[in-house]
Amino acid sequence: MLLFMLYAVLNVGPYNLSFNLSQFNFTIENGYDRIRGIDMLSTADTGAPELPVKSLNFIHPNGTSWKGSENDCRWDI
């Protein structure tokens, strides 16, 4: 099982997120147009700049380290 998990972690390609319009609520609050993602975090400060956020949690095997960038994901053992 551990070997399978290690294989799955090491062979993750680029992570892509896709969204449907139905996942967002469009409202007007205090004169501001507000877009909220249904399953995304957002600030409570209406009118302040914000981007929809999606939290991702990663678990990597002991003895490995993260080496990557926005466009490249890899683990060094």
N, C-alpha and C positions, 0 to 999 in steps of 0.2 A: 504494500500500500504506500509506504513512504517513497519507494522508488517511482511509483506512478505519479505521486504528487510532485516530486522533484522534476520529473519529465514534463508534467503539465505546466509548471512554473517556468521552466527554461524555454519552452516552446510557445510562449505567448507572443503573438505578433502585435502589430500596432493596435491600439485600443481605439475603437470607433464608437461614438455615441450617436444614436439617431433618435429623433423626436417626432411626434405627431402633433399637429396643431391642437388636438383635443387635450393634450397634456398641460396646456397653459390656460390660465384665467386672465382675461383682459378687463380691467376695471379703471374707473376714474376716482382718485382719492385726493381731496384737497386741491382740485384743479390740475392734478398730474395724471397722465396716462400711466397705468401700472400694469406690468406683465409679471405674473407669478407662475412658476412651474409648480405643478401639483405635488410632485414628490421631490422638490428641490428646496434648499435653504434660501432664505432671503433676509434682508435687513428689515427692521421695523421702522426705519427712518424714511417716510414717504417723501419723495422729491430728491433724495440723495442718490448719487450714481450707484448702481449695483448691476451685477451680472447674475444670471441664474447659476447656482452652484450645485454640483452633484458630487457627493462625497464618495470616495473609493477607498477601500481598505485592502492592503496587501499583506500577506504573510509570506516570508521567505525562509528557507531552511537555515538552520544554525550553521555558521561558518561561511555564509555567502555574503556578498556585499552588493549594493545597488550601484550600477554604472549605467547612466543613461542620460537622456535629454528629452525634450518635448517630443522629438520625432523618432527616438530610438530607445528601446527598452531591452536591457539585458542584465543578467546576473553573472558575477564572477565567483568562481568556487576556488 
